[in-house]
Amino acid sequence: MMDFLDELRAFARESADVLRRTTLDIDRDPSLVDGVLGGALPWRHVGMPAEYYPDPPVVQGRPVYLDSCVEQVTVLEELARADAGAVLALPGPAMSGFVVAEIADQRQRERYYGMLAERPTWTFFGMTEPSHGSDPAGMATNVTGGLLNGVKRFVGNGARARIGVVFARRSAGPLGIAAVLVETDRPGFAGVPLETLGLRALALSELRMRDVPVEVGDLLGHHRSATRQGMWAAVRTFNRYRPVVACLALGVAQAAFDYVVDNRRLMRVAQRHVLDGFAERLHGARALVLAAARSADDDPGDGTLASAAKIRATALAEEITTAAVRFFGPGARWEHPLLDKWLRDARAFEFMEGTSNIQRLNLAQGYLNGRLGHAQAA
Ligand SMILES: Cc1cc2nc3c(=O)[nH]c(=O)nc-3n(C[C@H](O)[C@H](O)[C@H](O)COP(=O)(O)OP(=O)(O)OC[C@H]3O[C@@H](n4cnc5c(N)ncnc54)[C@H](O)[C@@H]3O)c2cc1C
């Protein structure tokens, strides 16, 4: 019998065809996502808990909720080979779901997952700010006296979301950052789409919050100890989501590689060598992404391998999409619009979830803390 992950991958590959049909249209007009992606894929609720997802796809007789990092990197890489932007634009829990799963109380879970189960619903994860980036030390968004104020920028799906998590300062220091669960129809809340070049389907947005009313029941993890609330959940979310970003970068890299193999039949020997080298590195990066996903499932507190996978996959995506264009001569970006799209998309992964320099710092820290033993075992 075929290995479960192999069969899951094959099933995902087949289901990705639907994304290929719309990829260039959505790239031109990201607002089309709202109509196209709602029910187009069997993966309607990536990461929804079983009790809110009555009809998940079934592989080898097993329901697939995509609630583990290993399942996510397997399926989402295949979908990203068709359109990574559309994968990121799928309705469902995405990043904010990790925070909710980690620290929400029962009422908050019901509020969040209940809304998502009603109909295709987009969510957001609001951390980055215009003046301070994603560095929590400088975070200016604040929640005081029952009011949320601040601006978040580069937030995926922000303008089309109905609910999400805003990180905001309640008091000084790292323990003073709260994760606030907010519906976007509250007074004082506005989501505005930004113009971008890559991953346009994701509709990066700016969130503007002016005196948005919040209550204690909106603070995720308010029932837990101060050390197990906002930033704790954010770090674990990054550790879990970085292998996912890496798998998306890998999907784009593989798509560009396949395009060259399928469309450029006459090649010089040197060009074949280049492709052989890429094939090996794609294989190696895939193994690393899977190892990172396993590590994240085992211990979301350890992001060492997640950072390694993100560095490797991001660099490969940039390199292969750049090289792919060169295989087709000077007019390639006009004559091969998919190559042009992948070249633009690949640049976005460097910034998502922290740049490669930040990942290198994580990797060094993991090494100094003796965590690469775990990495080697994986
Ligand atoms: C496609 C996309 C989707 C995104 N989605 C979201 C989202 O949903 N929610 C959200 O909140 N944010 C999101 N972001 C924002 C993203 O998370 C941040 O832009 C990213 O984490 C980089 O952080 P920064 O902007 O603070 O840059 P910085 O970390 O400040 O980096 C700026 C530059 O300085 C370098 N640098 C920084 N610190 C060091 C150091 N210690 N040593 C050496 N070099 C350093 C970096 O390598 C980089 O070149 C998204 C971004 C993109 C591109």
The ligand as an SDF file (V2000), in Angstrom:
LIG
                    3D

 53 58  0  0  0  0  0  0  0  0999 V2000
    3.8280   38.2830    1.6350 C   0  0  0  0  0  0  0  0  0  0  0  0
    3.8860   38.8140    3.0370 C   0  0  0  0  0  0  0  0  0  0  0  0
    2.9070   38.4440    3.9420 C   0  0  0  0  0  0  0  0  0  0  0  0
    2.9450   38.9490    5.2520 C   0  0  0  0  0  0  0  0  0  0  0  0
    1.9190   38.6290    6.1030 N   0  0  0  0  0  0  0  0  0  0  0  0
    1.8830   39.2000    7.3280 C   0  0  0  0  0  0  0  0  0  0  0  0
    0.7740   38.9740    8.1940 C   0  0  0  0  0  0  0  0  0  0  0  0
   -0.1940   38.2710    7.8400 O   0  0  0  0  0  0  0  0  0  0  0  0
    0.7850   39.5700    9.4140 N   0  0  0  0  0  0  0  0  0  0  0  0
    1.8100   40.3630    9.8330 C   0  0  0  0  0  0  0  0  0  0  0  0
    1.7350   40.8600   10.9360 O   0  0  0  0  0  0  0  0  0  0  0  0
    2.8830   40.6150    9.0250 N   0  0  0  0  0  0  0  0  0  0  0  0
    2.9380   40.0540    7.7890 C   0  0  0  0  0  0  0  0  0  0  0  0
    3.9980   40.3270    6.9430 N   0  0  0  0  0  0  0  0  0  0  0  0
    5.0910   41.1840    7.4010 C   0  0  0  0  0  0  0  0  0  0  0  0
    6.3190   40.3600    7.6930 C   0  0  0  0  0  0  0  0  0  0  0  0
    6.0710   39.4240    8.7170 O   0  0  0  0  0  0  0  0  0  0  0  0
    7.4840   41.3000    8.0910 C   0  0  0  0  0  0  0  0  0  0  0  0
    7.6960   42.2080    7.0420 O   0  0  0  0  0  0  0  0  0  0  0  0
    8.7230   40.4610    8.2970 C   0  0  0  0  0  0  0  0  0  0  0  0
    8.6070   39.7500    9.5120 O   0  0  0  0  0  0  0  0  0  0  0  0
    9.9850   41.3160    8.3300 C   0  0  0  0  0  0  0  0  0  0  0  0
    9.9320   42.1190    9.4430 O   0  0  0  0  0  0  0  0  0  0  0  0
   10.2620   43.6660    9.3900 P   0  0  0  0  0  0  0  0  0  0  0  0
    9.4060   44.2790    8.3130 O   0  0  0  0  0  0  0  0  0  0  0  0
   10.1640   44.1550   10.7830 O   0  0  0  0  0  0  0  0  0  0  0  0
   11.7540   43.7410    8.8710 O   0  0  0  0  0  0  0  0  0  0  0  0
   13.0750   43.6630    9.7640 P   0  0  0  0  0  0  0  0  0  0  0  0
   13.0820   42.4040   10.5710 O   0  0  0  0  0  0  0  0  0  0  0  0
   13.2550   44.9480   10.4910 O   0  0  0  0  0  0  0  0  0  0  0  0
   14.1610   43.5630    8.6370 O   0  0  0  0  0  0  0  0  0  0  0  0
   14.5570   44.6960    7.8390 C   0  0  0  0  0  0  0  0  0  0  0  0
   15.9500   44.3900    7.3070 C   0  0  0  0  0  0  0  0  0  0  0  0
   16.8950   44.3950    8.3990 O   0  0  0  0  0  0  0  0  0  0  0  0
   17.5210   43.1340    8.5070 C   0  0  0  0  0  0  0  0  0  0  0  0
   17.6870   42.8220    9.9390 N   0  0  0  0  0  0  0  0  0  0  0  0
   16.7610   43.0060   10.9260 C   0  0  0  0  0  0  0  0  0  0  0  0
   17.2440   42.6260   12.1250 N   0  0  0  0  0  0  0  0  0  0  0  0
   18.5070   42.1740   11.8970 C   0  0  0  0  0  0  0  0  0  0  0  0
   19.5360   41.6450   12.7310 C   0  0  0  0  0  0  0  0  0  0  0  0
   19.3570   41.5080   14.0640 N   0  0  0  0  0  0  0  0  0  0  0  0
   20.6910   41.2760   12.1440 N   0  0  0  0  0  0  0  0  0  0  0  0
   20.9020   41.4250   10.8180 C   0  0  0  0  0  0  0  0  0  0  0  0
   19.9660   41.9400    9.9760 N   0  0  0  0  0  0  0  0  0  0  0  0
   18.7860   42.3030   10.5050 C   0  0  0  0  0  0  0  0  0  0  0  0
   16.6020   42.1570    7.8050 C   0  0  0  0  0  0  0  0  0  0  0  0
   17.2910   41.0110    7.3090 O   0  0  0  0  0  0  0  0  0  0  0  0
   16.0450   43.0040    6.6670 C   0  0  0  0  0  0  0  0  0  0  0  0
   16.9560   43.0570    5.5910 O   0  0  0  0  0  0  0  0  0  0  0  0
    3.9810   39.8200    5.6450 C   0  0  0  0  0  0  0  0  0  0  0  0
    4.9840   40.1710    4.7200 C   0  0  0  0  0  0  0  0  0  0  0  0
    4.9370   39.6820    3.4400 C   0  0  0  0  0  0  0  0  0  0  0  0
    6.0140   40.0820    2.4600 C   0  0  0  0  0  0  0  0  0  0  0  0
  1  2  1  0
  2  3  1  0
  2 52  2  0
  3  4  2  0
  4  5  1  0
  4 50  1  0
  5  6  2  0
  6  7  1  0
  6 13  1  0
  7  8  2  0
  7  9  1  0
  9 10  1  0
 10 11  2  0
 10 12  1  0
 12 13  2  0
 13 14  1  0
 14 15  1  0
 14 50  1  0
 15 16  1  0
 16 17  1  0
 16 18  1  0
 18 19  1  0
 18 20  1  0
 20 21  1  0
 20 22  1  0
 22 23  1  0
 23 24  1  0
 24 25  2  0
 24 26  1  0
 24 27  1  0
 27 28  1  0
 28 29  2  0
 28 30  1  0
 28 31  1  0
 31 32  1  0
 32 33  1  0
 33 34  1  0
 33 48  1  0
 34 35  1  0
 35 36  1  0
 35 46  1  0
 36 37  1  0
 36 45  1  0
 37 38  2  0
 38 39  1  0
 39 40  1  0
 39 45  2  0
 40 41  1  0
 40 42  2  0
 42 43  1  0
 43 44  2  0
 44 45  1  0
 46 47  1  0
 46 48  1  0
 48 49  1  0
 50 51  2  0
 51 52  1  0
 52 53  1  0
M  END
$$$$
